[in-house]
Amino acid sequence: MAGGKGTRLRPLTCGLPKPMVPIINKPVMEHGINLLKRHEITDIAVTMAYLPENIEGYFETGKKWGVNLNYFIEDVPLGTAGSVRNTGDFLDETFIVISGDALTDLDLDAAIKFHQFNNSKATLVLRKEKVPLEYGVVITDDNGKVIRFLEKPSWGEVFSNTINTGIYILEPEVMEYYTKGENFDFSKDLFPRLLNDKIPMYGYVTDDYWCDIGALEPYKQTQFDLLSQKVNLPMGVKEIEKGVWIDEGTLVSNNAKLIPPVYIGKNCVINENSSIGPFTVIGNDCKIGPSASLKNTTLWNNCTFGSLSEARGTVICSKVTIGSKVKLYENSVIGEGSIIKDNSTIKQDIKIWPQKTVEKNATLTQNLIWGTSAKKNVFGVRNISGDLNTDITPEFATKLGAAFASIFKDEGALIISGDESKGTCLIKNALIAGVQSTGTRPIKVNNCLLPMSRFAIRYYNALGGIHVKKDPTSNNRVNIEFLNNKGANIPKNVERDIENTLCTEGINRCSVEDIKDVIEVDNLSYFYGEECKKLLQDINQIKKNSPKIFLTSSSQQELELATALLKSIGCKVDVEITSKPSLDRIRARVWEGKYSFGALMQGNGESLSLVDGKGRVVEKENYFFLVSLLLLKKGEDINLIAPHTFPTVFENLGKTYNRQVVRTKSNPASVMNEMLKEDKITGNYLQFILNYNAIWGLGIIVDYLVNNTITLSQLISELPVYFYKKQEIPCDWEDKGRIIKELIMENKEEDLELFEGVRIKDERGWGLILPDHELPVFNIYTQGHNEEYAQELCDLFTEKVKSKLKNQR
């Protein structure tokens, strides 16, 4: 399979298909062809899509390599399996699918024997990977039979550290599940059908070398691994001394210093006093000037590297000219045909696209072409956060704004909102600049809480929004949240789209004529309050009863907005602002008997905790139960939506009121988007409001209590009783997949649930072990039939995970 564009490898692949990227002076696909030939596999079909002429022009018929190549081009995307199916009559016997853009020394004979011994119809070549997020994960039984797999999981979905290499041994009949020309994928479409139909499918676990060169770091590491001889592939060049390979026609000055391991191609000139290596690869027809120094660096063909210049951990594409006294720092990339003039400095992580010129004495601190990011995974569990001007700089924020705006196909506006702290305003303005650069209109909402931003998106019919806020734990830290057109946090697939756009040049930049002016909104709080009133049943009844509420928060803005709303509908309100809000303080005030209830607002206006007249606290899971019960008693047509980690006693509430319970992944975006599936105002929209909009939630709760002549204490008394515990266990990132796999393997299938993490049933209740998405920890959740059982299960699973952490393999 040789259709990859290699977008994450750009600028290496700007004019080159990924299979043609050189590894030790040969296209990576050439190493794959040589591997097949060594195992006497000579009839090869090559599926192509991106720049196919580059591949066919280089390999032609394959005669030079002793193989017979057949080429098949996709006119439209067909998916991984669809592209293979497109080869038609070529698939007339057992065949191997192997990527043209991965390097491996796999023992194909052993893998084929395993396939034949098990009478397998589809054998997946697997290997263990400590951090498996960028791959498909697979789990097999003791005999190697595949029992479960998932493509590119989040940490919550990781159930194994055994990954799919994308190398398959298949019988031709499995391809008959689909027709030629149909778009389908091996992992997403074909293999699930085979598994469902109980077609024999096995996993061959190998310790042989395999690396997908899809990003810059693994590309560089693969070269280093070959130089270290960790890969059982021939170098194809004479080793003149231990760890030094030099091809024919190359001249090396007697005064030059070669530090193993190093590889130098044909017809190169290495001048006096230059220092080459360790871990340096130089292609054909390159010239290294006097007193130059290269370490951990790769040069492609026809490059000139000037005198007294230095490169550290750099990749330099073909036909590049580096002047004298140039400094190239770690992870920099110089695109094909570029010219770096004398005395220039290219800083760490900087990427220069092809055919660019850096003038003399310049210091480059930003990419010369827009569209990359040093961080691959920029999103946490629900946002992007970091220290101002360190992790989150104005330059980075500008790229973020442009990347987010670029993923939308329709024209429209984006809401940019946040608080008014200096750091937040700096980042907001940078985001706006990025959005404007794409031709999208920014609507800037000033002095805004997160629920107000969610409201503004719906109110102005925007494409989505970006909300920036100062982190409550640190004045120098900011959080950035991305919202979709319904006001919910964006789901994981959209986060990936943004990250991929950051890693490529895929930002849509507009001409000057298409730049839209910024619309500034200063009075959203009025419309925000008025819109809430439309959701209330009878404001006049509230005014007659005039309930008295005690509010506290660390945010002056939260208190002002909540007080204004509650007073406008007839409530009496006392407030207390404090840097450390305390539920005990609320309990003491409410116990005095003056208030209907007390409330604590947190989380930039999202989170609400309540205290009733008896001093009972309702927060977190209990608050979630409370608002669900309230909506059910109101008679709302509602599906009860809850995260997978939530107590299963929630199902009892659904049975009592004959309502369906829908479980989602535990991340907030999954919960929010399920609640907002319907565009119209429904019970599930109200469930979203009550859980993620503290100010509107207060109004809805007061309205319900007054108009149903019920107290908060009476409503709380109807909440179900349950016994639920949580625990957190520190771990290394690389242990997560291994431990989840071991837990699965040692428990019976009927006792397991693998929707997210692994839930293990027990006669005393259940325990859920969930790897954290953002932190190097395991989260343990348990529910027991009584308090004692819940604690026993929490202790049991905590100890189980800790013991596995101690017994590292």
C-alpha positions in Angstrom: 0.0 0.0 0.0 1.7 3.2 -1.2 -1.0 5.8 -1.3 0.0 7.9 1.7 0.4 11.6 1.5 2.5 11.9 4.7 0.8 15.1 5.8 2.4 14.8 9.3 5.9 14.5 7.7 5.7 17.8 5.8 7.7 19.5 4.6 9.6 16.3 3.8 6.6 15.1 1.7 5.5 18.4 0.1 6.5 17.0 -3.3 7.1 13.4 -2.4 4.8 10.5 -1.5 5.5 9.1 1.9 6.8 5.7 0.5 9.5 7.5 -1.3 11.0 9.2 1.8 14.6 8.0 2.0 15.8 5.8 4.9 19.6 5.3 4.7 19.6 6.7 1.1 16.8 4.4 -0.2 13.1 5.0 -0.4 11.4 3.3 2.5 9.3 1.3 0.0 12.5 -0.1 -1.5 13.4 -1.6 1.8 10.0 -3.3 1.8 10.4 -4.6 -1.7 13.8 -6.1 -0.8 12.3 -7.8 2.3 9.6 -9.4 0.1 12.2 -10.5 -2.4 14.4 -12.1 0.3 11.3 -14.2 1.3 10.8 -15.2 -2.4 7.7 -13.1 -2.8 8.0 -11.5 -6.2 4.5 -10.7 -7.5 3.7 -7.3 -6.0 0.8 -5.0 -6.5 1.3 -1.4 -5.6 -1.7 0.7 -4.7 -1.2 4.4 -5.2 -3.0 7.7 -4.9 -0.7 10.7 -4.1 1.9 11.5 -6.8 1.9 8.0 -8.3 4.2 9.0 -11.1 7.1 9.4 -8.5 6.7 5.8 -7.4 6.3 4.2 -10.9 9.0 6.4 -12.4 11.5 5.2 -9.8 10.6 1.4 -9.6 9.3 0.9 -13.1 8.6 -2.8 -13.7 10.6 -3.9 -10.6 13.1 -5.8 -12.8 16.1 -4.1 -11.1 15.0 -5.6 -7.8 14.1 -9.0 -9.2 10.3 -8.6 -8.7 7.3 -8.0 -10.9 5.4 -4.8 -10.0 1.8 -4.1 -11.0 0.4 -0.6 -10.3 -3.1 0.3 -9.3 -4.2 4.0 -8.9 -7.2 5.2 -6.9 -9.1 8.0 -8.7 -11.2 8.5 -5.6 -10.3 7.5 -2.0 -11.2 3.8 -1.4 -9.9 3.2 2.1 -7.2 0.8 3.1 -9.1 -2.3 2.2 -10.9 -0.7 -0.8 -7.5 0.1 -2.4 -6.4 -3.5 -2.0 -9.8 -4.8 -3.4 -9.2 -2.5 -6.4 -6.4 -4.8 -7.5 -9.1 -7.2 -8.7 -7.8 -10.4 -10.3 -4.4 -10.0 -8.7 -5.9 -11.5 -5.4 -6.1 -15.1 -6.6 -4.3 -16.8 -3.7 -3.1 -16.2 -0.2 -1.6 -12.6 -0.2 0.3 -10.3 2.1 -0.7 -6.6 2.7 2.3 -4.5 3.8 2.7 -0.7 4.1 5.0 1.1 1.7 5.7 3.7 4.4 6.8 1.5 7.3 10.2 -0.1 7.9 10.3 -3.7 9.2 12.6 -6.8 9.2 9.6 -9.1 9.9 10.2 -12.8 9.4 7.5 -13.2 6.8 8.1 -17.0 6.6 7.3 -17.4 10.3 4.2 -15.3 10.0 2.9 -17.2 7.0 3.5 -20.5 8.7 1.5 -19.2 11.7 -1.3 -18.2 9.3 -1.4 -21.6 7.6 -1.1 -23.6 10.9 -4.2 -21.9 12.3 -6.2 -22.2 9.1 -6.7 -18.5 9.5 -8.6 -16.4 6.9 -7.0 -13.2 8.1 -3.9 -12.9 10.2 -2.9 -9.5 11.7 0.8 -8.9 12.5 0.9 -7.4 16.0 3.6 -6.0 18.3 3.7 -4.5 21.7 3.7 -0.7 22.0 4.0 1.1 25.3 1.9 4.1 24.2 -0.6 2.8 21.7 -2.8 5.8 21.1 -1.8 6.4 17.4 -2.4 2.8 16.4 -5.2 0.2 16.4 -5.1 -1.9 19.5 -5.8 -5.7 19.4 -6.4 -8.4 22.0 -6.1 -12.1 21.3 -6.8 -15.2 23.3 -4.2 -17.7 24.4 -4.2 -19.4 21.0 -3.7 -16.1 19.1 -7.3 -15.7 18.0 -8.5 -12.1 17.7 -11.3 -11.3 20.1 -11.3 -7.5 20.1 -9.8 -4.4 18.4 -10.2 -0.7 18.1 -8.6 1.9 15.8 -6.7 4.8 17.4 -8.3 4.7 20.9 -8.3 7.3 23.6 -6.7 6.3 26.9 -10.2 5.4 28.2 -10.6 3.0 25.3 -7.2 1.3 25.5 -7.7 -2.3 26.4 -4.3 -3.7 25.3 -0.7 -2.7 24.6 -0.7 -4.9 21.5 -1.0 -2.9 18.3 -1.9 -3.6 14.7 1.2 -3.0 12.4 -1.0 -2.9 9.3 0.7 -6.0 7.9 -1.9 -8.7 7.1 -1.9 -12.2 5.6 -5.2 -12.8 4.0 -7.2 -15.3 2.0 -8.8 -13.9 -1.1 -12.3 -14.8 -0.1 -12.4 -12.3 2.7 -12.3 -9.5 0.2 -15.5 -10.8 -1.3 -17.4 -9.0 1.6 -17.1 -5.9 -0.5 -17.2 -5.0 -4.2 -14.4 -3.5 -6.3 -14.6 0.3 -6.2 -16.3 0.4 -2.8 -14.7 2.5 0.0 -14.0 0.4 3.0 -11.3 0.0 5.6 -9.6 -3.1 7.1 -9.9 -2.1 10.8 -13.2 -0.2 10.7 -15.1 -2.3 8.2 -13.7 -5.6 7.1 -12.3 -7.0 10.4 -15.4 -6.2 12.5 -17.5 -8.1 10.0 -15.1 -11.1 10.0 -15.2 -11.0 13.8 -19.0 -10.8 13.9 -19.3 -13.7 11.4 -16.8 -15.7 13.5 -14.4 -16.1 10.5 -11.1 -17.4 11.8 -8.9 -14.3 12.4 -5.6 -14.5 14.3 -2.9 -12.2 15.6 0.7 -13.0 15.1 2.7 -11.2 17.8 6.2 -10.4 16.6 9.3 -9.0 18.3 10.8 -8.1 15.0 11.5 -4.5 14.1 8.7 -2.3 12.9 8.3 1.4 12.7 5.7 3.6 10.9 7.6 6.7 9.7 4.4 8.9 9.7 6.0 11.7 11.8 9.4 13.4 12.1 10.5 11.7 15.3 9.9 8.1 14.2 11.4 9.0 10.8 14.6 10.1 12.5 14.6 7.2 15.0 14.3 4.7 12.2 17.5 6.0 10.7 19.3 5.8 14.1 18.0 2.3 14.6 19.4 1.2 11.2 22.8 2.8 12.1 22.7 1.0 15.5 22.0 -2.2 13.6 18.8 -2.8 15.6 17.2 -3.6 12.3 18.0 -6.8 10.5 18.3 -5.3 7.1 21.4 -5.0 4.8 22.9 -1.5 4.5 23.9 -2.3 0.9 27.2 -0.3 1.3 30.7 -1.4 2.4 31.5 -0.9 6.1 35.0 0.6 5.9 35.4 0.4 9.7 33.1 -0.5 12.6 29.9 1.7 12.3 31.1 3.7 9.3 29.5 3.0 5.9 30.7 4.8 2.8 29.5 4.3 -0.8 31.6 4.4 -3.9 33.0 7.6 -5.3 33.1 9.5 -2.0 36.2 11.5 -1.0 36.9 12.0 2.7 39.7 14.4 3.8 42.4 12.9 6.0 41.7 15.6 8.5 37.9 14.9 8.6 36.5 13.2 11.7 34.0 10.4 11.3 32.3 9.4 14.6 30.4 6.1 14.3 27.8 5.3 13.5 27.7 7.3 10.2 26.5 6.6 6.6 27.8 8.5 3.6 26.4 7.9 0.1 27.9 8.1 -3.4 30.1 10.8 -4.9 30.2 13.0 -1.8 33.1 15.3 -0.7 33.9 15.6 3.0 36.3 18.5 3.5 39.1 19.0 6.0 38.5 19.4 9.7 34.8 18.6 9.3 33.1 16.4 12.0 30.5 13.9 10.9 28.4 11.9 13.3 27.4 10.2 15.4 24.1 9.1 13.9 24.5 11.2 10.7 23.2 10.0 7.3 24.5 11.8 4.1 22.9 11.1 0.8 24.5 11.0 -2.7 26.4 13.9 -4.3 26.6 16.0 -1.2 29.4 18.4 -0.3 30.4 19.1 3.3 32.5 22.3 3.8 35.7 22.7 5.9 35.2 22.7 9.7 31.5 21.8 9.4 29.9 19.8 12.1 26.9 17.4 11.9 25.3 15.3 14.6 22.1 13.2 14.6 21.4 14.8 11.2 20.1 13.5 7.9 21.0 15.0 4.5 19.2 13.9 1.4 20.8 14.0 -2.1 22.6 16.9 -3.8 23.1 19.1 -0.7 25.8 21.6 0.0 26.7 22.2 3.7 28.9 25.3 4.2 32.1 25.8 6.2 31.9 26.2 9.9 28.2 25.4 9.9 26.6 23.2 12.5 23.5 20.9 12.4 22.1 19.1 15.5 19.2 16.7 15.0 18.2 18.3 11.6 16.6 16.8 8.5 17.8 18.5 5.3 15.9 17.6 2.1 17.4 17.3 -1.4 19.0 20.2 -3.3 19.4 22.4 -0.2 22.2 24.9 0.1 23.4 25.7 3.6 25.8 28.7 3.7 28.7 29.3 6.1 28.5 29.7 9.8 24.9 28.6 9.8 23.4 27.0 13.0 20.6 24.4 12.7 19.1 23.3 16.0 17.3 20.1 17.2 14.2 19.0 15.2 14.6 21.6 12.5 13.6 20.6 9.0 14.8 22.3 5.7 12.5 21.7 2.7 13.8 20.7 -0.7 15.6 23.4 -2.8 15.8 25.9 0.1 18.7 28.2 0.6 20.0 29.2 4.1 22.5 32.0 3.7 25.6 32.8 5.8 25.4 33.4 9.5 21.8 32.4 9.8 20.3 30.5 12.8 17.4 28.1 12.6 16.0 27.5 16.0 14.7 24.3 17.6 11.6 22.7 16.0 11.5 25.2 13.1 10.3 23.9 9.7 11.0 25.5 6.4 8.9 24.6 3.4 10.5 23.9 0.0 12.1 26.5 -2.2 12.4 29.2 0.5 15.3 31.5 1.2 16.6 32.6 4.6 18.7 35.8 4.2 22.1 36.4 5.7 22.3 36.9 9.5 18.7 36.0 10.0 17.5 34.2 13.1 14.3 32.1 12.4 12.1 31.5 15.4 8.9 30.7 13.5 8.1 28.3 10.7 8.7 29.9 7.3 5.4 28.4 6.1 2.3 28.5 8.3 1.0 25.3 9.8 3.0 23.2 12.2 3.1 22.7 15.9 5.8 21.3 18.1 3.1 19.6 20.2 1.3 16.7 18.6 -1.5 16.2 21.1 -2.4 19.7 22.3 -5.8 18.9 23.9 -6.3 17.6 27.4 -9.5 16.0 28.6 -11.6 19.0 27.6 -9.4 21.9 26.8 -5.9 23.3 26.0 -4.1 24.7 29.0 -0.7 26.0 29.8 1.5 28.7 31.1 1.1 32.1 29.3 4.0 32.9 27.0 5.6 29.5 27.7 3.2 26.8 26.6 0.6 29.1 25.1 2.2 32.0 23.2 0.4 34.6 21.0 2.0 32.9 18.0 0.6 29.5 19.0 -2.8 31.0 19.7 -2.9 32.6 16.3 -2.3 29.2 14.7 -4.9 27.6 16.9 -7.5 30.2 15.8 -6.6 29.7 12.1 -6.6 25.9 12.5 -10.1 25.9 14.1 -11.6 28.2 11.5 -10.1 26.1 8.7 -12.0 22.9 9.6 -15.4 24.5 8.8 -16.6 24.1 5.2 -19.5 26.5 5.6 -19.2 30.3 5.9 -20.1 31.9 9.1 -18.8 33.4 12.3 -16.9 32.2 15.4 -17.5 33.4 18.9 -14.3 34.4 20.7 -14.9 35.0 24.4 -13.4 35.1 27.8 -12.7 37.0 30.9 -10.9 40.4 31.0 -7.6 39.4 32.6 -4.5 40.7 30.8 -3.3 37.2 29.8 -6.7 36.1 28.5 -7.1 39.3 26.4 -3.7 38.7 24.9 -4.6 35.2 23.8 -8.1 36.2 22.7 -6.7 38.9 20.4 -4.2 36.4 18.9 -7.0 33.8 18.3 -9.1 36.5 16.6 -6.1 37.3 14.3 -5.9 33.7 13.3 -9.6 33.4 12.7 -9.6 36.6 10.5 -6.7 35.2 8.4 -8.9 32.5 7.1 -11.7 34.8 6.0 -14.0 33.8 8.9 -15.7 36.5 10.9 -14.9 36.7 14.6 -17.6 37.9 17.1 -15.7 39.0 20.2 -17.8 38.7 23.4 -16.3 40.7 26.2 -16.2 39.8 29.9 -17.9 36.4 29.4 -18.4 33.3 31.5 -18.2 29.9 29.7 -22.0 29.2 29.8 -22.5 32.7 28.3 -20.2 31.7 25.4 -22.2 28.5 24.9 -25.4 30.6 24.8 -23.8 33.2 22.4 -23.0 30.5 19.8 -26.7 29.5 19.7 -28.0 33.0 19.9 -25.9 34.3 17.0 -26.1 31.0 15.0 -22.3 30.8 14.9 -20.2 27.9 13.6 -18.7 27.4 17.0 -16.6 29.3 19.6 -13.4 29.6 21.5 -13.5 30.5 25.2 -10.4 31.7 27.1 -10.2 31.9 30.8 -7.6 32.4 33.5 -6.9 29.3 35.4 -8.2 29.6 39.0 -5.1 27.9 40.3 -2.5 30.2 38.7 -2.6 33.8 37.4 -0.1 32.9 34.8 -2.0 29.9 33.4 -4.8 30.0 30.8 -7.4 27.5 29.6 -8.8 27.5 26.0 -12.0 25.6 25.3 -13.3 24.9 21.8 -17.1 24.7 21.3 -19.2 23.4 18.4 -22.3 25.0 16.8 -24.6 23.7 19.6 -22.4 25.1 22.4 -20.9 21.8 23.5 -17.2 21.1 23.8 -15.9 19.7 20.5 -15.7 15.9 20.3 -12.4 13.9 20.0 -12.5 13.7 16.2 -12.7 17.5 15.8 -9.8 17.8 18.2 -7.8 15.5 15.9 -8.8 17.6 12.9 -7.4 20.7 14.6 -4.2 18.9 15.7 -3.7 17.5 12.1 -4.3 21.0 10.7 -1.6 22.4 13.0 0.8 19.6 11.9 0.3 20.4 8.2 0.0 23.4 5.9 -3.8 22.8 5.8 -4.9 26.3 7.0 -7.2 28.1 4.7 -5.7 31.6 4.3 -7.7 34.3 2.5 -6.9 37.4 0.5 -6.9 40.9 2.0 -10.4 41.6 0.4 -11.9 38.6 2.3 -10.7 39.6 5.8 -13.8 40.2 7.9 -14.2 42.9 10.5 -14.5 41.9 14.2 -18.0 42.3 15.7 -17.7 43.3 19.4 -20.5 42.4 21.9 -20.5 44.2 25.3 -24.1 43.6 26.4 -24.6 39.9 26.2 -25.4 39.6 29.9 -28.8 41.2 29.3 -29.8 38.8 26.5 -28.4 35.9 28.5 -30.7 36.7 31.4 -33.7 37.3 29.3 -33.3 34.0 27.4 -33.2 32.1 30.7 -36.6 33.5 31.7 -38.2 31.9 28.6 -37.4 28.5 30.1 -39.3 29.2 33.3 -42.9 28.1 34.0 -44.4 31.0 36.0 -42.3 34.0 37.1 -45.3 35.6 38.8 -45.6 32.7 41.2 -41.9 33.1 42.1 -42.5 36.8 42.8 -45.5 35.9 45.1 -43.4 33.5 47.1 -40.2 35.5 47.1 -37.8 32.7 48.0 -34.6 33.7 49.7 -31.3 32.2 48.4 -27.8 32.4 49.8 -25.1 32.4 47.1 -21.3 32.2 47.3 -18.5 32.0 44.8 -14.9 33.1 44.3 -16.1 35.0 41.1 -17.6 38.5 41.4 -19.0 38.1 37.9 -20.8 34.8 38.7 -22.4 36.4 41.7 -23.5 39.5 39.9 -25.1 37.6 37.0 -26.8 35.1 39.3 -28.1 37.8 41.6 -29.4 39.9 38.7 -31.3 36.9 37.3 -32.7 35.7 40.6 -33.8 39.2 41.7 -35.5 39.8 38.3 -37.7 36.8 38.8 -38.6 37.7 42.3 -36.0 36.1 44.6 -34.3 37.6 47.6 -30.6 37.0 47.4 -27.7 37.3 49.8 -24.2 36.8 48.5 -20.7 36.2 49.8 -17.6 36.4 47.7 -14.5 34.5 49.0 -11.3 33.2 47.5 -12.0 29.8 49.2 -15.7 29.1 49.0 -16.8 26.6 51.6 -19.9 24.3 51.7 -19.6 24.3 55.5 -20.0 28.0 55.5 -23.1 27.8 53.3 -24.5 25.0 55.6 -24.0 27.3 58.7 -25.8 30.2 57.0 -28.7 28.1 55.7 -29.2 26.3 59.1 -30.0 29.7 60.5 -33.4 29.2 58.8 -33.5 32.3 56.7 -33.0 30.7 53.3 -34.8 28.3 51.0 -31.4 26.9 50.1 -27.8 27.8 49.6 -25.7 27.5 46.5 -22.0 27.4 45.6 -21.0 28.3 42.0 -17.7 27.3 40.5 -15.9 26.4 37.3 -16.4 29.7 35.4 -20.1 29.5 35.8 -20.6 25.9 35.0 -20.6 24.0 38.3 -23.4 24.2 41.0 -23.5 22.7 44.4 -26.6 23.0 46.7 -27.3 22.9 50.5 -30.8 22.3 51.7 -32.5 23.6 54.8 -31.4 20.5 56.7 -27.7 21.2 55.9 -27.5 18.4 53.3 -25.0 19.0 50.5 -25.9 18.0 47.0 -22.8 18.0 44.6 -21.2 16.0 41.9 -23.0 12.7 41.3 -25.8 13.6 43.7 -26.4 16.9 41.9 -26.5 15.0 38.6 -29.1 12.7 40.1 -31.1 15.6 41.5 -31.5 17.5 38.2 -32.4 14.2 36.4 -35.1 13.6 39.0 -36.4 17.1 38.7 -36.8 16.8 34.9 -38.5 13.4 35.3 -40.9 14.8 37.8 -41.6 17.8 35.5 -42.7 15.2 32.9 -40.0 16.1 30.4 -39.6 13.8 27.4 -36.0 12.9 28.2 -33.4 10.2 27.8 -31.3 9.9 31.0 -27.8 10.6 29.8 -24.8 9.9 32.1 -21.1 9.1 31.7 -19.9 5.5 31.8 -18.2 6.1 35.2 -21.5 7.1 36.9 -23.2 4.8 39.4 -25.4 2.1 37.8 -28.2 2.8 40.2 -29.0 5.6 37.7 -30.6 2.8 35.6 -33.2 2.3 38.4 -34.3 5.9 38.0 -34.9 5.1 34.3 -36.9 2.1 35.1 -39.1 3.9 37.6 -40.0 6.6 35.1 -39.9 4.4 32.0 -37.1 6.4 30.4 -34.1 5.1 28.4 -30.7 5.5 30.0 -27.9 6.4 27.6 -24.3 5.9 28.7 -21.5 8.0 27.1 -17.7 8.0 27.3 -16.7 9.9 30.5 -15.2 12.9 28.9 -17.4 16.0 29.1 -17.6 16.5 25.4 -19.3 13.1 24.9 -21.8 13.8 27.6 -22.6 17.3 26.3 -23.0 16.3 22.7 -25.3 13.4 23.6 -27.5 15.9 25.5 -27.6 18.3 22.6 -28.3 15.8 19.8 -31.7 17.4 19.2 -31.6 21.1 18.0 -34.9 21.9 19.6 -35.6 22.7 23.2 -36.1 19.4 24.9 -35.7 17.8 28.3 -32.1 16.8 27.3 -31.3 20.4 26.5 -32.5 21.3 30.0 -30.4 18.4 31.4 -27.4 20.1 29.6 -28.3 23.5 31.1 -28.7 22.2 34.6 -25.4 20.4 34.5 -23.3 23.0 32.7 -24.9 26.4 33.3 -25.0 27.2 37.0 -26.8 30.5 36.7 -29.6 29.3 34.5 -29.7 26.1 36.6 -30.5 28.2 39.7 -33.4 29.8 37.9 -34.8 26.5 36.7 -34.5 24.9 40.1 -36.2 27.8 41.9 -39.0 27.9 39.3 -39.6 24.1 39.7 -39.6 24.2 43.5 -42.0 27.2 43.8 -44.4 26.1 41.1 -44.7 22.6 42.5 -44.9 23.8 46.1 -42.0 21.6 47.1 -38.8 22.3 49.0 -35.3 21.3 48.0 -35.2 19.0 51.1 -38.3 17.1 49.9 -36.7 16.6 46.5 -33.4 15.4 48.0 -35.3 12.9 50.1 -36.4 11.2 46.9 -32.8 10.6 45.6 -31.7 7.0 45.4 -29.3 5.6 47.9 -26.1 4.2 46.5 -22.5 3.3 47.6 -19.8 4.7 45.4 -16.1 5.2 45.8 -13.3 6.7 43.7 -9.5 6.3 43.9 -6.5 7.5 41.9 -3.3 5.5 41.3 -0.2 7.0 39.8 1.5 5.1 37.0 3.8 5.5 34.1 2.2 6.2 30.7 3.6 3.0 29.1 2.0 0.8 31.8 -1.5 1.7 30.9 -2.2 -0.5 28.0 -0.3 -3.5 29.5 -2.3 -3.4 32.8 -5.7 -3.1 31.1 -4.8 -6.1 28.8 -3.7 -8.2 31.9 -7.0 -7.3 33.7 -9.0 -8.4 30.6 -7.1 -11.7 30.2 -7.4 -12.8 33.8 -11.2 -12.2 34.1 -14.0 -14.1 32.4 -15.6 -12.5 29.4 -19.1 -12.5 31.0 -17.7 -10.5 33.9 -16.3 -7.7 31.8 -17.5 -4.6 30.1 -15.1 -2.8 27.8 -17.1 0.3 26.7 -14.4 2.5 28.3 -11.6 1.2 30.5 -12.5 -2.2 31.9 -15.5 -2.7 34.2 -15.3 -5.9 36.2 -18.4 -7.4 37.8 -18.3 -8.8 41.3 -21.0 -10.4 43.5 -20.5 -7.4 45.8 -20.9 -4.8 43.0 -18.5 -3.7 40.3 -15.2 -1.9 39.8 -14.1 0.2 36.8 -10.4 0.7 36.0 -10.0 3.7 33.7 -6.6 5.1 32.4 -6.7 8.9 32.7 -6.6 10.7 29.4 -4.5 13.6 30.6 -2.4 12.4 33.6 -0.2 9.3 34.3 -2.8 7.8 36.6 -5.4 5.1 36.8 -8.9 6.1 38.0 -10.7 3.5 40.0 -14.5 3.7 40.4 -16.5 1.1 42.5 -20.1 0.6 43.5 -21.1 -1.8 46.1 -24.4 -3.2 47.5 -23.5 -1.5 50.7 -20.9 0.9 52.0 -18.6 -1.9 53.2 -18.7 -3.7 49.9 -18.0 -0.5 47.9 -14.9 0.2 50.0 -13.8 -3.5 49.8 -14.0 -3.3 46.0 -12.1 0.0 45.9 -9.3 -1.5 48.0 -9.3 -4.7 45.9 -8.9 -3.1 42.5 -6.5 -0.5 43.9 -4.3 -3.2 45.2 -4.7 -5.3 42.0 -3.5 -2.4 39.9 -0.6 -1.5 42.3 0.6 -5.1 42.3 0.7 -5.2 38.5 2.6 -1.9 38.5 5.2 -3.5 40.8 5.5 -6.6 38.5 6.6 -4.7 35.4 7.7 -6.9 32.6 
